[in-house]
């Protein structure tokens, strides 16, 4: 092994706002940074996400291959029908697509993510 993963870093037009979204979504906390900062870190449950200010971000346009998703996070939930309204209330929007065990959303900056569960 050469190294260990330290952070997943996500570009955002407002680093703090997107960090706050993911902190609320994942039950984590903003551990470094405040509104207006160029670098904000969210930690909890043994994980670390970092958010980097990118004012000219051109977000993905799911499922358009001209502006691909680049990466996405899968967020496991126990009950997707209960989780969906909470995610939408945080500022996410539902995207087309999905399957028997996942639904696709965009975070407030436009990055796709999925709610996943163990479908029967």
CORLINRA-V696776 format. One record per residue. N is the residue number from 1. RES is the residue in one small letter. PSI is psi in degrees with one decimal (NA if undefined). OMEGA is omega in whole degrees, -180 to 180 (999 if undefined). D_FIRST is the distance of its C-alpha to the first C-alpha in whole Angstrom. Layout:
n = {N;N}
res = {RES;RES}
psi = {PSI;PSI}
omega = {OMEGA;OMEGA}
d_first = {D_FIRST;D_FIRST}
//
This chain:
n = {1;2;3;4;5;6;7;8;9;10;11;12;13;14;15;16;17;18;19;20;21;22;23;24;25;26;27;28;29;30;31;32;33;34;35;36;37;38;39;40;41;42;43;44;45;46;47;48;49;50;51;52;53;54;55;56;57;58;59;60;61;62;63;64;65;66;67;68;69;70;71;72;73;74;75;76;77;78;79;80;81;82;83;84;85;86;87;88;89;90;91;92;93;94;95;96;97;98;99;100;101;102;103;104;105;106;107;108;109;110;111;112;113;114;115;116;117;118;119;120}
res = {x;x;x;x;x;x;x;x;x;x;x;x;x;x;x;x;x;x;x;x;x;x;x;x;x;x;x;x;x;x;x;x;x;x;x;x;x;x;x;x;x;x;x;x;x;x;x;x;x;x;x;x;x;x;x;x;x;x;x;x;x;x;x;x;x;x;x;x;x;x;x;x;x;x;x;x;x;x;x;x;x;x;x;x;x;x;x;x;x;x;x;x;x;x;x;x;x;x;x;x;x;x;x;x;x;x;x;x;x;x;x;x;x;x;x;x;x;x;x;x}
psi = {133.5;-37.9;-176.9;146.1;128.2;-48.6;151.8;126.0;130.1;127.2;146.5;147.6;-23.4;93.7;-43.5;-44.3;-42.1;-36.9;-42.3;-42.1;-51.6;-33.5;-44.8;-40.4;-41.5;2.2;36.7;-171.8;149.8;115.0;-13.9;130.1;163.6;172.8;134.9;-13.0;151.5;-14.2;121.9;139.1;137.5;132.7;160.8;153.7;25.8;10.3;161.6;126.1;139.7;149.9;128.4;131.8;125.4;81.1;-24.3;22.7;131.1;98.7;159.9;158.5;76.9;134.0;28.7;118.3;-14.5;-25.5;74.6;165.4;-22.4;-49.4;166.9;160.2;139.8;126.5;114.1;134.1;153.6;-38.0;103.0;-33.1;-28.4;-35.9;-35.3;-50.0;-30.8;-41.8;-42.2;-37.8;-27.2;-14.8;2.0;162.8;145.7;139.5;160.3;155.5;-177.5;173.5;-160.0;-18.6;19.5;153.3;147.3;136.8;167.3;138.6;174.7;-21.2;-2.7;-0.8;129.1;147.5;161.6;142.9;127.6;152.4;169.4;99.2;147.8;NA}
omega = {179;-178;179;178;180;-178;161;-175;-177;175;-179;175;175;-174;-178;-179;180;175;178;177;-177;175;180;-180;-172;-179;180;179;174;-175;178;177;179;-179;179;180;179;-176;-178;-177;177;180;175;177;179;-178;179;172;177;-177;-174;-180;178;-172;-179;-179;172;-171;174;178;-176;-5;-177;-179;177;177;-173;-176;178;175;170;177;170;-179;-179;176;178;-176;-176;-180;175;-177;-174;-180;178;179;179;179;177;180;176;171;-179;178;176;179;-177;-178;-176;-179;175;172;-174;-180;170;174;-177;178;177;178;176;168;-179;163;-178;178;178;178;178;999}
d_first = {0;4;6;8;11;14;17;18;21;24;27;31;34;35;31;33;35;32;30;33;33;29;30;33;32;29;30;28;29;30;28;28;31;34;37;37;33;31;28;28;25;26;24;24;23;20;19;20;22;23;26;27;31;31;35;36;33;34;33;32;36;35;35;36;34;35;33;31;29;25;23;25;24;25;27;28;32;34;37;37;41;40;37;38;41;39;37;40;41;38;39;37;39;39;38;39;37;35;35;36;33;32;34;33;34;34;33;36;34;34;30;30;29;30;31;30;31;32;35;37}
//
